[in-house]
Amino acid sequence: MFTFVLWCILFVLCWPLALLALIAYPVVWLLLLPFRLLGIAVGGVLQFVWAVVTLPGRLLMGLR
């Protein structure tokens, strides 16, 4: 909602820039999508490595 209000203010102040932003937003989102997917994959791999590294400690703590 806040983004929409900012866009409305921009539309009142400078409508060509607001229309350019409206057209460019989906294009930029599509261009950044692979980087988001890569970030999700890297985050998953790092969580897996962390789980493997901390597994012996968690197993030893469970025996007590």
SERO-4910 file (N, C-alpha, C, O; in steps of 0.05 Angstrom, whole numbers):
BEGIN
 pado doro    nc1    nc2    nc3   cac1   cac2   cac3    cc1    cc2    cc3    oc1    oc2    oc3
  Met    A     17    -24      0      0      0      0     17     25      0     12     44    -14
  Phe    A     39     24     16     57     47     17     70     52    -10     74     75    -18
  Thr    A     77     31    -24     90     34    -50     70     46    -70     78     63    -86
  Phe    A     45     39    -68     25     50    -86     21     80    -80     18     95    -99
  Val    A     21     88    -55     18    116    -48     43    132    -59     39    154    -70
  Leu    A     66    120    -56     90    134    -67     88    136    -97     96    157   -109
  Trp    A     78    115   -111     75    117   -140     55    138   -147     59    152   -167
  Cys    A     33    140   -132     13    161   -138     25    189   -135     19    207   -151
  Ile    A     41    193   -114     54    219   -111     73    224   -134     74    247   -144
  Leu    A     88    204   -142    106    207   -165     90    213   -190     99    229   -207
  Phe    A     67    201   -193     50    205   -217     40    234   -218     39    246   -239
  Val    A     34    245   -195     25    273   -194     48    292   -200     45    312   -214
  Leu    A     71    286   -189     94    304   -192    107    302   -220    114    322   -232
  Cys    A    111    277   -229    124    273   -255    113    248   -268    123    226   -264
  Trp    A     92    252   -283     78    228   -294     94    212   -314     90    188   -316
  Pro    A    112    224   -331    127    207   -349    146    187   -334    149    164   -342
  Leu    A    158    197   -312    175    180   -296    159    158   -283    168    135   -281
  Ala    A    135    164   -274    118    144   -261    109    123   -281    108     99   -274
  Leu    A    103    131   -305     95    111   -325    119     94   -333    116     70   -338
  Leu    A    143    106   -335    167     91   -340    172     70   -318    179     47   -324
  Ala    A    168     78   -293    172     60   -271    151     38   -272    158     15   -266
  Leu    A    127     44   -280    106     24   -282    112      3   -303    106    -21   -300
  Ile    A    124     12   -325    132     -7   -347    157    -22   -340    160    -45   -346
  Ala    A    176     -9   -327    202    -21   -322    202    -41   -298    218    -59   -297
  Tyr    A    183    -38   -280    182    -55   -256    180    -85   -263    196   -101   -252
  Pro    A    162    -93   -280    161   -122   -287    186   -132   -301    194   -155   -298
  Val    A    198   -115   -318    222   -123   -332    245   -127   -313    259   -147   -314
  Val    A    248   -109   -294    269   -112   -274    264   -136   -256    282   -150   -249
  Trp    A    239   -141   -249    232   -164   -233    239   -190   -247    250   -208   -235
  Leu    A    234   -191   -273    241   -215   -288    271   -219   -291    281   -241   -290
  Leu    A    285   -197   -294    314   -198   -296    327   -207   -269    348   -221   -269
  Leu    A    315   -200   -247    326   -207   -221    317   -234   -210    328   -244   -191
  Leu    A    298   -246   -223    287   -272   -214    308   -294   -213    308   -309   -193
  Pro    A    325   -297   -233    346   -318   -230    364   -314   -206    372   -334   -193
  Phe    A    370   -289   -199    387   -284   -176    372   -292   -150    385   -301   -131
  Arg    A    346   -287   -149    331   -296   -125    331   -326   -123    334   -337   -101
  Leu    A    327   -340   -145    327   -369   -145    355   -379   -137    356   -399   -121
  Leu    A    376   -367   -146    403   -375   -139    407   -370   -109    420   -386    -95
  Gly    A    397   -348    -98    399   -343    -70    385   -363    -53    395   -371    -32
  Ile    A    361   -372    -62    346   -392    -47    362   -419    -47    363   -432    -27
  Ala    A    374   -426    -71    389   -451    -73    414   -450    -55    420   -469    -41
  Val    A    428   -428    -56    452   -425    -40    445   -426    -10    460   -438      6
  Gly    A    424   -413     -2    415   -413     26    408   -442     34    415   -449     57
  Gly    A    395   -457     17    389   -485     24    414   -502     27    416   -518     45
  Val    A    433   -498      9    458   -513     11    473   -506     37    484   -523     50
  Leu    A    474   -480     44    488   -472     68    474   -483     93    488   -491    112
  Gln    A    448   -484     93    434   -495    116    439   -525    118    442   -536    140
  Phe    A    441   -539     95    447   -567     95    475   -572    106    479   -590    122
  Val    A    495   -556     97    522   -559    107    523   -554    137    537   -568    152
  Trp    A    509   -533    146    508   -527    175    496   -550    191    506   -557    212
  Ala    A    475   -562    180    463   -585    194    482   -609    195    483   -623    215
  Val    A    497   -614    174    516   -636    174    539   -631    193    548   -649    207
  Val    A    548   -606    195    571   -599    212    562   -601    242    577   -610    258
  Thr    A    538   -592    248    529   -592    276    516   -618    284    507   -621    307
  Leu    A    513   -637    266    500   -663    273    514   -678    296    500   -687    314
  Pro    A    540   -681    296    553   -695    318    547   -682    345    542   -695    365
  Gly    A    548   -656    346    542   -642    371    514   -646    380    509   -649    404
  Arg    A    495   -645    361    467   -649    369    463   -678    378    446   -682    396
  Leu    A    476   -697    366    473   -725    374    484   -729    402    472   -743    418
  Leu    A    507   -717    408    519   -720    434    502   -706    456    500   -716    478
  Met    A    490   -684    449    473   -670    469    447   -686    474    436   -684    495
  Gly    A    439   -701    454    414   -717    458    419   -742    475    399   -752    487
  Leu    A    443   -751    478    449   -774    495    448   -768    524    445   -787    540
  Arg    A    450   -743    532    450   -736    561    423   -737    573    420   -732    597
***
